[in-house]
Amino acid sequence: MDLIFIFILYVIIINIAGFSSMGIDKARARKKAWRIPEARLFFIALIGGSAGSIAGMYFFRHKTQHWYFVWGMPAILLLQLLAAFFILR
């Protein structure tokens, strides 16, 4: 299998996981059930799921009142885009 194909597949899967984790955590918050730890939400973003996490954050209106999510998730995405730019140039 081509390495670029595997990388693209990974990015798609991890962003789906980021989006889904925001939705799952929001549903659990409404039910007052066990929640996904904030550290895990940030970890998913750090390993490549930042775009999906941001999309999920605003789609589900979850964690948008926490400054560290509102500023932290886009900062992670920006750092990932900069890293990709420098690696690929």
All heavy atoms as an XYZ file, in Angstrom:
727
protein
N       0.832     -1.178      0.000
C       0.000      0.000      0.000
C       0.880      1.245      0.000
O       1.918      1.272      0.623
C      -0.884     -0.013      1.241
C      -2.329      0.174      0.942
S      -3.281      0.258      2.442
C      -4.557     -0.855      1.996
N       0.434      2.245     -0.663
C       1.176      3.486     -0.761
C       1.168      4.225      0.586
O       0.130      4.302      1.252
C       0.550      4.345     -1.857
C       1.360      5.560     -2.172
O       2.602      5.488     -2.138
O       0.741      6.593     -2.466
N       2.300      4.769      0.977
C       2.428      5.462      2.258
C       1.523      6.686      2.343
O       0.927      6.951      3.392
C       3.892      5.861      2.491
C       4.229      6.427      3.854
C       3.915      5.414      4.937
C       5.688      6.814      3.910
N       1.376      7.411      1.256
C       0.516      8.597      1.257
C      -0.945      8.187      1.454
O      -1.690      8.853      2.189
C       0.701      9.416     -0.040
C       2.112     10.012     -0.030
C      -0.348     10.502     -0.173
C       2.484     10.787     -1.251
N      -1.361      7.087      0.837
C      -2.722      6.589      1.013
C      -2.976      6.231      2.479
O      -4.034      6.566      3.032
C      -2.976      5.373      0.120
C      -4.311      4.747      0.352
C      -5.461      5.337     -0.135
C      -4.415      3.556      1.062
C      -6.703      4.760      0.084
C      -5.652      2.978      1.291
C      -6.798      3.577      0.796
N      -2.027      5.577      3.109
C      -2.155      5.203      4.524
C      -2.241      6.448      5.393
O      -3.066      6.525      6.309
C      -0.985      4.299      4.966
C      -1.075      2.963      4.234
C      -0.986      4.093      6.474
C       0.144      2.089      4.414
N      -1.426      7.458      5.104
C      -1.454      8.707      5.866
C      -2.804      9.409      5.721
O      -3.386      9.859      6.709
C      -0.323      9.641      5.419
C      -0.350     10.971      6.096
C       0.026     11.095      7.423
C      -0.772     12.101      5.411
C      -0.019     12.321      8.061
C      -0.813     13.333      6.035
C      -0.437     13.447      7.360
N      -3.311      9.496      4.505
C      -4.608     10.147      4.274
C      -5.720      9.377      4.983
O      -6.602      9.985      5.607
C      -4.877     10.284      2.762
C      -3.919     11.311      2.164
C      -6.328     10.670      2.488
C      -3.927     11.386      0.654
N      -5.678      8.074      4.924
C      -6.666      7.241      5.614
C      -6.595      7.477      7.127
O      -7.632      7.608      7.793
C      -6.439      5.770      5.283
C      -7.475      4.782      5.793
C      -8.836      5.089      5.187
C      -7.047      3.367      5.452
N      -5.388      7.561      7.671
C      -5.208      7.833      9.093
C      -5.819      9.182      9.469
O      -6.549      9.289     10.459
C      -3.722      7.810      9.466
C      -3.460      8.317     10.857
C      -3.707      7.504     11.963
C      -3.005      9.613     11.081
C      -3.497      7.973     13.250
C      -2.791     10.087     12.362
C      -3.042      9.260     13.446
O      -2.848      9.736     14.715
N      -5.528     10.206      8.678
C      -6.041     11.550      8.975
C      -7.571     11.557      8.949
O      -8.217     12.158      9.804
C      -5.445     12.592      8.004
C      -6.157     13.931      8.117
C      -3.959     12.762      8.267
N      -8.153     10.880      7.983
C      -9.620     10.812      7.900
C     -10.192     10.109      9.125
O     -11.130     10.609      9.760
C     -10.056     10.102      6.599
C      -9.746     10.993      5.393
C     -11.543      9.739      6.642
C      -9.890     10.295      4.054
N      -9.624      8.975      9.488
C     -10.132      8.204     10.626
C      -9.979      8.969     11.934
O     -10.911      9.015     12.751
C      -9.452      6.820     10.696
C      -9.921      5.963      9.523
C      -9.739      6.126     12.026
C      -9.134      4.681      9.340
N      -8.833      9.591     12.162
C      -8.611     10.290     13.426
C      -9.489     11.541     13.526
O      -9.927     11.921     14.611
C      -7.104     10.601     13.666
C      -6.839     10.919     15.132
C      -6.616     11.732     12.794
C      -7.044      9.781     16.072
N      -9.787     12.184     12.396
C     -10.680     13.335     12.432
C     -12.128     12.918     12.664
O     -12.875     13.632     13.337
C     -10.534     14.180     11.163
C      -9.362     15.115     11.290
O      -9.412     16.096     12.012
N      -8.280     14.799     10.596
N     -12.518     11.769     12.140
C     -13.841     11.226     12.463
C     -13.918     10.918     13.955
O     -14.931     11.186     14.608
C     -14.157      9.982     11.606
C     -14.371     10.396     10.147
C     -15.365      9.227     12.139
C     -14.458      9.234      9.173
N     -12.833     10.383     14.506
C     -12.785     10.101     15.947
C     -12.885     11.386     16.761
O     -13.573     11.429     17.787
C     -11.501      9.353     16.292
N     -12.215     12.449     16.319
C     -12.293     13.733     17.018
C     -13.698     14.302     16.985
O     -14.222     14.772     18.006
N     -14.325     14.265     15.816
C     -15.692     14.756     15.669
C     -16.641     13.944     16.546
O     -17.449     14.494     17.295
C     -16.102     14.672     14.191
C     -17.459     15.240     13.901
C     -17.604     16.591     13.652
C     -18.578     14.433     13.862
C     -18.852     17.128     13.373
C     -19.826     14.953     13.579
C     -19.967     16.304     13.334
N     -16.509     12.624     16.466
C     -17.384     11.729     17.227
C     -17.208     11.888     18.728
O     -18.182     11.844     19.484
C     -17.120     10.272     16.844
O     -17.356     10.079     15.478
N     -15.972     12.050     19.169
C     -15.727     12.170     20.613
C     -16.408     13.405     21.192
O     -16.907     13.375     22.323
C     -14.237     12.174     20.914
O     -13.614     13.309     20.372
N     -16.473     14.492     20.422
C     -17.184     15.682     20.892
C     -18.683     15.402     20.999
O     -19.327     15.805     21.967
C     -16.940     16.872     19.959
C     -15.569     17.459     20.069
S     -15.311     18.216     21.684
C     -13.651     18.818     21.474
N     -19.226     14.701     20.021
C     -20.646     14.365     20.059
C     -20.990     13.406     21.186
O     -22.006     13.573     21.875
N     -20.154     12.415     21.377
C     -20.382     11.433     22.448
C     -20.300     12.118     23.809
O     -21.144     11.891     24.683
C     -19.376     10.270     22.340
C     -19.677      9.436     21.097
C     -19.391      9.408     23.601
C     -18.562      8.465     20.718
N     -19.297     12.978     23.995
C     -19.146     13.661     25.279
C     -20.325     14.598     25.536
O     -20.795     14.708     26.665
C     -17.824     14.417     25.332
C     -17.479     14.854     26.748
O     -17.578     14.019     27.675
O     -17.119     16.029     26.933
N     -20.818     15.273     24.518
C     -21.973     16.147     24.671
C     -23.200     15.340     25.079
O     -23.951     15.743     25.977
C     -22.237     16.906     23.366
C     -23.460     17.788     23.389
C     -23.279     18.981     24.301
C     -24.462     19.923     24.167
N     -24.196     21.218     24.751
N     -23.421     14.197     24.438
C     -24.568     13.345     24.780
C     -24.459     12.852     26.220
O     -25.459     12.830     26.952
C     -24.656     12.166     23.818
N     -23.264     12.494     26.621
C     -23.069     12.023     28.000
C     -23.249     13.157     28.993
O     -23.731     12.938     30.103
C     -21.690     11.390     28.151
C     -21.591     10.059     27.445
C     -20.222      9.465     27.589
N     -20.153      8.163     26.953
C     -19.043      7.467     26.836
N     -17.901      7.936     27.313
N     -19.057      6.296     26.240
N     -22.868     14.363     28.619
C     -23.047     15.514     29.512
C     -24.531     15.769     29.744
O     -24.942     16.086     30.865
C     -22.388     16.749     28.907
N     -25.326     15.642     28.705
C     -26.777     15.847     28.847
C     -27.405     14.806     29.770
O     -28.347     15.116     30.502
C     -27.451     15.784     27.482
C     -27.206     16.986     26.643
C     -27.954     16.874     25.341
N     -27.753     18.060     24.538
C     -27.827     18.092     23.226
N     -28.104     16.984     22.554
N     -27.636     19.205     22.567
N     -26.879     13.574     29.715
C     -27.419     12.488     30.540
C     -26.789     12.444     31.931
O     -27.155     11.593     32.739
C     -27.180     11.138     29.850
C     -27.941     10.964     28.574
C     -27.596      9.625     27.947
C     -28.264      9.466     26.607
N     -27.872      8.204     25.948
N     -25.834     13.349     32.168
C     -25.076     13.362     33.424
C     -24.409     12.009     33.670
O     -24.379     11.493     34.784
C     -25.959     13.765     34.594
C     -26.539     15.158     34.439
C     -27.105     15.678     35.699
C     -27.787     16.993     35.589
N     -27.297     17.996     34.739
N     -23.876     11.434     32.611
C     -23.194     10.142     32.664
C     -21.680     10.363     32.682
O     -21.202     11.502     32.668
C     -23.597      9.302     31.450
N     -20.928      9.252     32.695
C     -19.470      9.306     32.663
C     -19.029     10.046     31.412
O     -19.541      9.827     30.329
C     -18.905      7.893     32.682
C     -17.433      7.866     32.540
C     -16.515      8.004     33.542
C     -16.687      7.705     31.331
N     -15.257      7.935     33.031
C     -15.326      7.758     31.667
C     -17.030      7.539     30.006
C     -14.319      7.636     30.732
C     -16.034      7.418     29.068
C     -14.692      7.467     29.436
N     -18.078     10.967     31.561
C     -17.644     11.838     30.472
C     -16.276     11.434     29.953
O     -15.496     10.767     30.630
C     -17.538     13.281     30.987
C     -18.801     13.821     31.632
C     -19.784     14.329     30.631
N     -19.247     15.358     29.776
C     -19.156     16.653     30.100
N     -19.594     17.066     31.264
N     -18.632     17.517     29.251
N     -15.986     11.857     28.742
C     -14.658     11.676     28.165
C     -13.765     12.753     28.781
O     -14.106     13.941     28.735
C     -14.697     11.819     26.632
C     -15.586     10.738     26.020
C     -13.283     11.765     26.056
C     -15.842     10.896     24.531
N     -12.633     12.384     29.369
C     -11.757     13.387     29.986
C     -11.264     14.423     28.961
O     -11.012     14.096     27.798
C     -10.581     12.567     30.524
C     -11.108     11.173     30.643
C     -12.131     11.025     29.565
N     -11.152     15.669     29.405
C     -10.687     16.737     28.517
C      -9.303     16.431     27.961
O      -9.010     16.760     26.810
C     -10.696     18.075     29.245
C     -12.105     18.568     29.513
C     -12.140     19.904     30.220
O     -11.084     20.375     30.720
O     -13.232     20.497     30.260
N      -8.466     15.791     28.761
C      -7.120     15.434     28.289
C      -7.200     14.489     27.094
O      -6.402     14.596     26.161
C      -6.319     14.799     29.418
N      -8.163     13.592     27.090
C      -8.319     12.665     25.969
C      -8.813     13.399     24.722
O      -8.388     13.101     23.607
C      -9.272     11.531     26.328
C      -9.309     10.481     25.231
C      -9.947      9.192     25.665
N      -9.237      8.646     26.809
C      -9.818      7.932     27.769
N     -11.105      7.680     27.709
N      -9.116      7.469     28.774
N      -9.709     14.374     24.906
C     -10.178     15.170     23.773
C      -9.010     15.928     23.141
O      -8.885     15.985     21.916
C     -11.277     16.141     24.214
C     -12.577     15.507     24.727
C     -13.508     16.583     25.282
C     -13.265     14.700     23.652
N      -8.144     16.497     23.983
C      -6.963     17.191     23.462
C      -5.977     16.221     22.834
O      -5.336     16.537     21.829
C      -6.266     18.010     24.565
C      -6.816     19.394     24.682
C      -7.594     19.760     25.760
C      -6.550     20.354     23.720
C      -8.100     21.039     25.871
C      -7.045     21.639     23.814
C      -7.835     21.982     24.899
N      -5.848     15.027     23.398
C      -4.922     14.037     22.839
C      -5.340     13.637     21.424
O      -4.498     13.530     20.532
C      -4.843     12.797     23.746
C      -3.918     11.744     23.221
C      -2.546     11.927     23.262
C      -4.415     10.575     22.665
C      -1.676     10.959     22.768
C      -3.567      9.604     22.171
C      -2.186      9.798     22.215
N      -6.632     13.427     21.228
C      -7.129     13.087     19.886
C      -6.786     14.205     18.914
O      -6.365     13.953     17.781
C      -8.639     12.794     19.928
C      -8.907     11.507     20.701
C      -9.220     12.705     18.515
C     -10.368     11.256     21.023
N      -6.934     15.452     19.357
C      -6.584     16.587     18.500
C      -5.083     16.610     18.215
O      -4.665     16.844     17.076
C      -7.013     17.893     19.153
N      -4.278     16.337     19.220
C      -2.820     16.386     19.058
C      -2.297     15.330     18.085
O      -1.312     15.569     17.382
C      -2.126     16.200     20.408
C      -2.058     17.429     21.293
C      -1.549     17.047     22.686
C      -1.164     18.486     20.676
N      -2.931     14.177     18.038
C      -2.429     13.121     17.157
C      -3.013     13.204     15.751
O      -2.893     12.272     14.971
C      -2.625     11.714     17.765
C      -4.103     11.398     17.990
C      -1.821     11.564     19.041
C      -4.366      9.955     18.395
N      -3.644     14.335     15.445
C      -4.082     14.565     14.074
C      -5.560     14.830     13.889
O      -5.996     15.087     12.775
N      -6.328     14.799     14.951
C      -7.768     14.981     14.827
C      -8.271     16.363     15.161
O      -9.435     16.535     15.528
N      -7.414     17.369     15.018
C      -7.810     18.718     15.424
C      -8.927     19.295     14.567
O      -9.847     19.927     15.087
C      -6.599     19.643     15.433
O      -5.976     19.647     14.172
N      -8.901     19.079     13.271
C      -9.953     19.619     12.396
C     -11.306     18.989     12.737
O     -12.320     19.694     12.832
C      -9.597     19.390     10.938
N     -11.331     17.693     12.935
C     -12.564     17.014     13.316
C     -13.050     17.434     14.691
O     -14.252     17.587     14.912
N     -12.121     17.642     15.603
C     -12.489     18.083     16.950
C     -13.099     19.479     16.921
O     -14.086     19.749     17.605
C     -11.264     18.069     17.872
O     -10.811     16.749     18.064
N     -12.508     20.367     16.137
C     -13.047     21.724     16.012
C     -14.435     21.678     15.377
O     -15.371     22.334     15.843
C     -12.094     22.620     15.199
C     -10.803     22.855     15.975
C     -12.758     23.959     14.860
C      -9.689     23.477     15.146
N     -14.582     20.894     14.319
C     -15.883     20.767     13.662
C     -16.930     20.217     14.638
O     -18.051     20.734     14.712
C     -15.768     19.871     12.435
N     -16.556     19.202     15.391
C     -17.465     18.625     16.377
C     -17.794     19.581     17.498
O     -18.928     19.618     17.991
N     -16.815     20.365     17.896
C     -17.011     21.343     18.956
C     -18.127     22.320     18.594
O     -19.011     22.604     19.413
C     -15.697     22.105     19.162
C     -15.420     22.541     20.550
S     -13.723     23.166     20.701
C     -13.897     24.799     20.056
N     -18.095     22.817     17.380
C     -19.089     23.798     16.970
C     -20.378     23.152     16.463
O     -21.463     23.711     16.654
C     -18.493     24.760     15.945
C     -17.513     25.693     16.618
C     -16.145     25.499     16.508
C     -17.963     26.729     17.423
C     -15.248     26.323     17.161
C     -17.079     27.566     18.086
C     -15.724     27.356     17.944
O     -14.850     28.178     18.613
N     -20.299     21.989     15.860
C     -21.502     21.298     15.397
C     -22.384     20.898     16.578
O     -23.599     21.074     16.539
C     -21.127     20.064     14.566
C     -22.311     19.350     14.000
C     -22.903     19.810     12.833
C     -22.824     18.220     14.612
C     -24.014     19.151     12.297
C     -23.926     17.559     14.090
C     -24.522     18.025     12.931
N     -21.761     20.346     17.619
C     -22.512     19.900     18.790
C     -22.619     20.983     19.867
O     -23.208     20.748     20.911
C     -21.864     18.644     19.396
C     -21.864     17.476     18.460
C     -20.689     17.019     17.890
C     -23.048     16.833     18.129
C     -20.676     15.939     17.021
C     -23.054     15.748     17.265
C     -21.872     15.300     16.710
N     -22.017     22.142     19.626
C     -21.968     23.244     20.598
C     -21.462     22.730     21.943
O     -22.095     22.891     22.977
C     -23.346     23.891     20.750
C     -23.804     24.575     19.514
C     -25.102     25.316     19.745
N     -25.560     25.872     18.493
C     -26.774     25.740     18.023
N     -27.677     25.074     18.724
N     -27.111     26.272     16.880
N     -20.302     22.116     21.881
C     -19.724     21.493     23.059
C     -18.333     22.055     23.334
O     -17.506     22.143     22.421
C     -19.643     19.974     22.839
C     -19.256     19.206     24.062
N     -19.920     19.332     25.251
C     -18.277     18.304     24.280
C     -19.363     18.541     26.143
N     -18.353     17.906     25.582
N     -18.100     22.451     24.546
C     -16.817     23.007     25.012
C     -16.530     24.388     24.421
O     -15.414     24.857     24.473
C     -15.642     22.058     24.694
C     -15.754     20.693     25.321
C     -15.592     20.750     26.804
C     -15.535     19.360     27.405
N     -15.525     19.395     28.854
N     -17.547     25.037     23.862
C     -17.324     26.349     23.244
C     -17.287     27.469     24.278
O     -16.968     28.598     23.927
C     -18.410     26.657     22.195
O     -19.693     26.568     22.809
C     -18.317     25.686     21.024
N     -17.591     27.172     25.517
C     -17.507     28.171     26.589
C     -16.177     28.098     27.341
O     -15.927     28.910     28.213
C     -18.666     27.983     27.583
C     -20.034     28.159     26.957
C     -20.243     29.574     26.432
O     -19.981     30.541     27.130
N     -20.692     29.679     25.201
N     -15.348     27.127     26.991
C     -14.047     26.956     27.645
C     -12.968     27.576     26.760
O     -12.715     27.108     25.650
C     -13.745     25.465     27.864
C     -14.750     24.770     28.731
N     -14.680     24.793     30.104
C     -15.859     24.050     28.417
C     -15.693     24.110     30.607
N     -16.422     23.646     29.595
N     -12.305     28.613     27.276
C     -11.323     29.336     26.467
C     -10.203     28.418     25.986
O      -9.685     28.591     24.889
C     -10.754     30.532     27.226
C      -9.903     30.164     28.408
C     -10.303     30.018     29.690
C      -8.508     29.871     28.377
N      -9.255     29.637     30.481
C      -8.130     29.552     29.702
C      -7.539     29.848     27.374
C      -6.828     29.213     30.035
C      -6.245     29.511     27.713
C      -5.900     29.204     29.039
N      -9.829     27.454     26.804
C      -8.711     26.592     26.407
C      -9.082     25.662     25.258
O      -8.208     25.188     24.549
C      -8.141     25.815     27.605
C      -9.159     25.205     28.533
C      -9.631     23.915     28.343
C      -9.654     25.920     29.623
C     -10.558     23.352     29.194
C     -10.583     25.368     30.480
C     -11.033     24.087     30.260
O     -11.962     23.529     31.098
N     -10.356     25.405     25.039
C     -10.772     24.667     23.843
C     -10.917     25.613     22.653
O     -10.491     25.294     21.553
C     -12.096     23.930     24.080
C     -11.919     22.585     24.719
C     -11.912     22.452     26.098
C     -11.745     21.447     23.953
C     -11.735     21.227     26.692
C     -11.564     20.209     24.539
C     -11.553     20.097     25.916
N     -11.523     26.768     22.890
C     -11.749     27.734     21.808
C     -10.429     28.205     21.207
O     -10.319     28.394     19.995
C     -12.585     28.928     22.321
C     -12.682     30.016     21.282
C     -13.979     28.447     22.721
N      -9.424     28.380     22.032
C      -8.107     28.824     21.545
C      -7.140     27.659     21.336
O      -6.294     27.701     20.442
C      -7.489     29.825     22.519
C      -8.231     31.119     22.530
C      -9.216     31.493     23.398
C      -8.072     32.200     21.612
N      -9.681     32.735     23.076
C      -8.993     33.206     21.990
C      -7.255     32.417     20.509
C      -9.106     34.398     21.297
C      -7.372     33.617     19.835
C      -8.287     34.591     20.224
N      -7.242     26.624     22.150
C      -6.299     25.515     22.087
C      -6.448     24.636     20.863
O      -5.447     24.267     20.225
N      -7.671     24.295     20.514
C      -7.881     23.432     19.345
C      -7.396     24.096     18.047
O      -6.666     23.465     17.282
C      -9.354     23.025     19.214
C      -9.825     22.093     20.290
S      -9.107     20.455     20.087
C      -9.783     19.635     21.505
N      -7.751     25.355     17.781
C      -7.202     25.996     16.575
C      -5.678     26.151     16.623
O      -5.016     26.060     15.588
C      -7.893     27.363     16.535
C      -9.159     27.157     17.283
C      -8.818     26.175     18.374
N      -5.118     26.357     17.822
C      -3.663     26.455     17.938
C      -3.004     25.135     17.555
O      -1.975     25.117     16.861
C      -3.276     26.864     19.365
N      -3.593     24.032     17.990
C      -3.066     22.714     17.618
C      -3.142     22.526     16.112
O      -2.181     22.072     15.483
C      -3.834     21.597     18.361
C      -3.526     21.639     19.858
C      -3.486     20.223     17.789
C      -4.435     20.757     20.699
N      -4.283     22.883     15.523
C      -4.447     22.762     14.073
C      -3.416     23.610     13.338
O      -2.794     23.152     12.378
C      -5.860     23.167     13.653
C      -6.158     23.144     12.155
C      -5.963     21.744     11.581
C      -7.558     23.652     11.882
N      -3.202     24.823     13.794
C      -2.217     25.705     13.168
C      -0.816     25.106     13.241
O      -0.080     25.101     12.240
C      -2.242     27.085     13.819
C      -1.277     28.118     13.257
C      -1.608     28.416     11.806
C      -1.318     29.378     14.083
N      -0.443     24.573     14.383
C       0.870     23.942     14.526
C       1.007     22.725     13.611
O       2.066     22.507     13.020
C       1.117     23.545     15.983
C       1.321     24.698     16.957
C       1.383     24.169     18.385
C       2.586     25.474     16.613
N      -0.070     21.956     13.472
C      -0.022     20.793     12.592
C       0.113     21.216     11.129
O       0.858     20.599     10.373
C      -1.273     19.936     12.786
C      -1.287     19.217     14.116
C      -2.613     18.561     14.408
O      -3.651     18.884     13.837
N      -2.592     17.625     15.354
N      -0.599     22.270     10.737
C      -0.487     22.769      9.365
C       0.904     23.321      9.084
O       1.465     23.100      8.006
C      -1.556     23.820      9.094
C      -2.988     23.302      9.044
C      -3.974     24.467      8.942
C      -3.182     22.327      7.908
N       1.475     24.041     10.057
C       2.840     24.548      9.891
C       3.844     23.412      9.781
O       4.755     23.455      8.945
C       3.209     25.480     11.048
C       2.562     26.863     11.034
C       2.839     27.588     12.345
C       3.049     27.670      9.852
N       3.688     22.398     10.608
C       4.588     21.243     10.548
C       4.478     20.547      9.195
O       5.496     20.190      8.586
C       4.261     20.268     11.684
N       3.251     20.380      8.706
C       3.048     19.736      7.414
C       3.679     20.578      6.304
O       4.305     20.028      5.389
C       1.571     19.541      7.148
N       3.549     21.887      6.386
C       4.122     22.775      5.375
C       5.651     22.629      5.320
O       6.238     22.496      4.250
C       3.739     24.233      5.663
C       4.439     25.221      4.778
C       4.034     25.386      3.465
C       5.507     25.976      5.251
C       4.681     26.292      2.637
C       6.156     26.878      4.437
C       5.729     27.030      3.119
N       6.278     22.646      6.500
C       7.736     22.543      6.538
C       8.247     21.161      6.161
O       9.330     21.013      5.608
C       8.294     22.998      7.880
C       8.227     24.477      8.062
C       7.374     25.056      8.988
C       9.015     25.320      7.278
C       7.318     26.435      9.144
C       8.969     26.694      7.424
C       8.105     27.255      8.356
N       7.466     20.142      6.455
C       7.868     18.778      6.086
C       7.738     18.566      4.572
O       8.594     17.948      3.938
C       7.039     17.744      6.854
C       7.444     17.753      8.334
C       7.189     16.351      6.266
C       6.542     16.944      9.233
N       6.674     19.094      3.993
C       6.382     18.838      2.588
C       7.059     19.795      1.614
O       7.054     19.554      0.411
C       4.871     18.882      2.355
C       4.077     17.797      3.075
C       2.602     18.018      2.878
C       4.497     16.419      2.611
N       7.650     20.860      2.099
C       8.268     21.800      1.128
C       9.620     21.375      0.709
O      10.281     20.519      1.057
C       8.291     23.208      1.683
C       9.271     23.401      2.823
C       9.340     24.840      3.211
N      10.385     24.913      4.217
C      11.387     25.791      4.171
N      11.435     26.662      3.244
N      12.291     25.791      5.096
